[in-house]
Amino acid sequence: MSTSSVDWQKLDQDIDSKGHAALRNLLSGSQCDQLIDLYEQDNQYRKTVVMQRHGYGQGEYRYFDYPLPDLVADLREKFYGPLSTIANRWSVDLNHQVIYPDRLRDYTSICHDHGQRQPTPLILKYGPGDYNRLHQDLYGDLQFPLQMAVLLSEPGEDFEGGEFVLTEQRPRMQSRATVVPLRRGDAVIFAVNDRPVMGSKRMSRAKMRHGVSELRQGHRYTLGVIFHDAK
């Protein structure tokens, strides 16, 4: 995995203008296979969630335990720094009065000091008929405002359906839904909760949610990279 080809300026512009940005071919096919193979290794995980038991949708996901696999830890480390610049700009725009340090380990220490000590990166597994309801990955009082999802399976070959969906709710407007097309190894970076949007006179906040539409057939695996830890 290399971030040398990432156009950080375009990523910054897309996130500010749309609340999300797609990155093509972030992971290779072999790296995707490596992560899919990890799904069955129980010693890698701290928790498994069956979504239908909690009303989250249908399917399953597993939270990694510390220490994270090298590939997951590397993604988290390399993207946190550039994204913290956006996070701090958003914090000013939304009057959150939060300053995000530019190093992941410093932010992780802050999370742990507030009782959020459980790692949040995860792998999600969907089969025929599975889906994920629109939601936000908050996990505690502290939330880094951006997160990443990487598609590990190939649409049209490994599965049908299962589109990644974002919704945005602006003040006094109906919700807007966006489907983000992804191929195997592609990533999408998107807002966890609120994002700043410029209204006719002043800055306001839009509420973001994300989910996955129903799979018609096959199996779909996704890596989720969240930067704040959980209680």
Secondary structure, DSSP 8 states (H G I E B T S, - for coil): ---TT--HHHHHHHHHHHSEEEETT-S-HHHHHHHHHHTT-GGGEEEEEEGGGTTSEESEEEEE-SS--HHHHHHHHHHHHHHHHHHHHHHHHTT------SSHHHHHHHHHHTT--B---EEEEE-TT-EEEEE----SS---SEEEEEE-S-BTTTEEE--EEEEEE-TTS--EEEEE---TT-EEEEESSEEEEE-SSSEEEEEEEEEE--EEEE-EEEEEEESS-B-
